[in-house]
């Protein structure tokens, strides 16, 4: 569906996947699947994880918050010169 966006409105619907947190190096990705007139959003594992591991997704390039995951958070005092 070019030019159209699918999203999960967590206040009104969605499965347990609506609670997945952002991480820039995620272990899950969302995939869209057309099912007749409906569009389903699936969570697909992209890494092998151990039981109990938090499932994370990358929210995408249009980030609406300042990411604070380990790969994005750089303390200026810790930068190598």
Secondary structure, DSSP 8 states (H G I E B T S, - for coil): -TT------TTT---GGGG-EE-TT-SEEEEEEEETTEEEEEEEE-S---TT---EE---SS--S---STTT---GGG---
